[in-house]
Amino acid sequence: MKVTEIMYSGIAVRQLVYSFNKEFSTEIFTSIEMKEGNSFVTIDFGNTSKELIFKFSFKLGKTQKLLMKTREFMLPIGQYPLPPEENT
C-alpha cells in the first residue's frame, strides 16, 4: 500500500521511518517531493502488517502535530538519526 500526503516536515518522516524500520524490522520506504513549497511525502508500506501500519500512522500524526506546534523541522537527531541515503 502506498500513501501520498502533504506533511509539515518531510525530513522528520524519513527519520521516523528509519527508526520504525529498525525497531520493528519493517521495510517501509519514503520519497519526498517539494511542490510549491510543500512536502509531498509518499510512504510505501509494502507488506507491513495492518497493526504496524496503524501504529506507525498514529505515531506519525502525533509527531507532525508536535513539530508544527514547536515549529521544528527535525526530530532530535540523537533519538532519530537520519538514514543512510540508500535506505530512503
DOMI-719413 format. One record per residue (C-alpha): x, y, z; residue number from 1. Coordinates in nm, 2 decimals, padded with zeros to 4 digits. Example, Ala and Ser with C-alpha at 12.3 -4.5 7.8 and 13.67 -1.06 7.14 Angstrom:
atom x:01.23; y:-00.45; z:00.78; seq:1
atom x:01.37; y:-00.11; z:00.71; seq:2
END
This chain:
atom x:00.00; y:00.00; z:00.00; seq:1
atom x:00.12; y:00.35; z:-00.09; seq:2
atom x:00.00; y:00.68; z:00.05; seq:3
atom x:00.09; y:01.03; z:-00.06; seq:4
atom x:00.02; y:01.32; z:00.17; seq:5
atom x:00.14; y:01.68; z:00.24; seq:6
atom x:00.35; y:01.67; z:00.55; seq:7
atom x:00.47; y:01.96; z:00.77; seq:8
atom x:00.82; y:01.81; z:00.77; seq:9
atom x:00.94; y:01.55; z:00.51; seq:10
atom x:01.28; y:01.51; z:00.68; seq:11
atom x:01.11; y:01.41; z:01.01; seq:12
atom x:00.91; y:01.14; z:00.82; seq:13
atom x:01.24; y:01.00; z:00.70; seq:14
atom x:01.38; y:01.00; z:01.05; seq:15
atom x:01.07; y:00.83; z:01.19; seq:16
atom x:01.06; y:00.57; z:00.91; seq:17
atom x:01.42; y:00.48; z:00.96; seq:18
atom x:01.37; y:00.44; z:01.34; seq:19
atom x:01.05; y:00.25; z:01.30; seq:20
atom x:01.20; y:00.01; z:01.04; seq:21
atom x:01.49; y:-00.07; z:01.28; seq:22
atom x:01.26; y:-00.11; z:01.58; seq:23
atom x:01.00; y:-00.34; z:01.42; seq:24
atom x:01.20; y:-00.50; z:01.14; seq:25
atom x:00.97; y:-00.35; z:00.87; seq:26
atom x:01.05; y:-00.23; z:00.52; seq:27
atom x:00.87; y:00.10; z:00.49; seq:28
atom x:01.00; y:00.33; z:00.22; seq:29
atom x:00.96; y:00.70; z:00.17; seq:30
atom x:01.01; y:00.96; z:-00.11; seq:31
atom x:00.97; y:01.33; z:-00.07; seq:32
atom x:00.89; y:01.58; z:-00.35; seq:33
atom x:00.87; y:01.95; z:-00.30; seq:34
atom x:00.59; y:02.13; z:-00.49; seq:35
atom x:00.52; y:02.50; z:-00.44; seq:36
atom x:00.69; y:02.49; z:-00.10; seq:37
atom x:00.50; y:02.19; z:00.03; seq:38
atom x:00.65; y:01.85; z:00.12; seq:39
atom x:00.46; y:01.57; z:-00.06; seq:40
atom x:00.56; y:01.25; z:00.11; seq:41
atom x:00.49; y:00.91; z:-00.04; seq:42
atom x:00.50; y:00.62; z:00.21; seq:43
atom x:00.52; y:00.27; z:00.07; seq:44
atom x:00.42; y:00.02; z:00.34; seq:45
atom x:00.49; y:-00.28; z:00.12; seq:46
atom x:00.40; y:-00.60; z:00.31; seq:47
atom x:00.38; y:-00.43; z:00.65; seq:48
atom x:00.10; y:-00.57; z:00.87; seq:49
atom x:-00.21; y:-00.36; z:00.93; seq:50
atom x:-00.13; y:-00.34; z:01.30; seq:51
atom x:00.21; y:-00.19; z:01.24; seq:52
atom x:00.07; y:00.05; z:00.97; seq:53
atom x:-00.18; y:00.17; z:01.23; seq:54
atom x:00.09; y:00.21; z:01.49; seq:55
atom x:00.32; y:00.39; z:01.25; seq:56
atom x:00.04; y:00.62; z:01.13; seq:57
atom x:-00.06; y:00.72; z:01.48; seq:58
atom x:00.30; y:00.79; z:01.57; seq:59
atom x:00.35; y:00.99; z:01.25; seq:60
atom x:00.04; y:01.20; z:01.32; seq:61
atom x:00.15; y:01.28; z:01.67; seq:62
atom x:00.50; y:01.37; z:01.55; seq:63
atom x:00.38; y:01.60; z:01.28; seq:64
atom x:00.15; y:01.78; z:01.52; seq:65
atom x:00.42; y:01.83; z:01.78; seq:66
atom x:00.66; y:01.96; z:01.51; seq:67
atom x:00.40; y:02.21; z:01.39; seq:68
atom x:00.35; y:02.33; z:01.75; seq:69
atom x:00.72; y:02.37; z:01.82; seq:70
atom x:00.80; y:02.50; z:01.47; seq:71
atom x:01.07; y:02.24; z:01.44; seq:72
atom x:01.15; y:02.05; z:01.11; seq:73
atom x:01.36; y:01.76; z:01.25; seq:74
atom x:01.32; y:01.52; z:01.54; seq:75
atom x:01.61; y:01.50; z:01.79; seq:76
atom x:01.90; y:01.36; z:01.59; seq:77
atom x:02.02; y:01.15; z:01.89; seq:78
atom x:01.69; y:00.96; z:01.91; seq:79
atom x:01.60; y:00.96; z:01.54; seq:80
atom x:01.91; y:00.96; z:01.33; seq:81
atom x:01.89; y:01.03; z:00.96; seq:82
atom x:01.90; y:00.72; z:00.74; seq:83
atom x:02.18; y:00.64; z:00.50; seq:84
atom x:02.09; y:00.76; z:00.15; seq:85
atom x:02.03; y:00.41; z:00.01; seq:86
atom x:01.76; y:00.35; z:00.27; seq:87
atom x:01.54; y:00.64; z:00.18; seq:88
END
